[in-house]
Amino acid sequence: QAAGSAVAALCAADDVRSATSCTFDAARLAVDAGGVHALLAAVAAFPGGGENEDDAGLEALDALRQLAKSDAAVKRIREAGGAKACRDALKANRSDQNRCRRLCGLLRNLANNDDAKDAMCVDGTLEELLGCLERFMDADAIVCEHVVAALAMMALRRPKNGTLIVEGRNGGALVVHAMGRHPRHAPLQRQGALALRNFVARSPEFTQPLLDAGAEHALRQAAGTSQANVDVAYAALRDLGIDAKIATFDVDASGAVVAASGPARFGDKANANFKPVFDESEDVHSRICDVDALTDQQTKLEEFSLM
């Protein structure tokens, strides 16, 4: 248990004091040193059932997820049987919320590999992931986030996988429902928007079924959850054929936040100091200093939402 926790800590990018991180290199070194086989052996040796055993298995799963930071590492995990071990563990621990959360998180990382996500769609892993999403949809937003993110990656550039998810397993509707159950969980909302867009990007025939399931409302709600979600929600709405616009909000002279009438144009009130005619000046340096000083004193607030 302590060893798994130490590996996870060494490879986790959680040091906010540094602008750069060495965790990628640490994960690569751990993989080269045989960490994948050791951690998979720990997962197999401590499958759950006892308090200490369960803790040791969870720490090993956390460490494996931290190792799966690159395509090369994912390939090593697959070659060692890690993807199939995750599928089998999901089957054996369907009622274990903590273990399912970590297994789904690891599978989310593995799904970044094209070969891995293709295999996961046909070997039973997809069904287990969707089963986790259904079982823990109300109780665990993190499980929902991991599963939806995995579905988004499975469908990326893979219309066949998208068909298996949406048409064969009703995964599109489950994604919409998960977004609705946890409307304030911004990471889930972002992954849901990515998934919905990937489902229809190369399969426009899924547009109407997803809209019928409530995709438009879910995406507009996602855009309002976080500033970081606006771009992906807008892209998904666009691909679904919805006429959405990004509205800009400015701060007026009184300090109130008001909706901008449209994109800024030359001659607008906001650009009242703009001079369309070039005038020569011999005092360029002092003028630049004045503008810099004015800029430092003023702060312009811009927020975005979907209309």
PyMOL commands that set and color helices and strands:
alter all, ss='L'
color gray80, all
select helices_A, chain A and resi 2-11+23-32+35-45+51-67+71-79+82-92+97-110+114-120+125-135+141-155+159-168+171-181+186-201+204-212+215-225+227-239+269-271+284-297
alter helices_A, ss='H'
color red, helices_A
select strands_A, chain A and resi 246-251+257-259+303-306
alter strands_A, ss='S'
color yellow, strands_A
deselect
rebuild
show_as cartoon
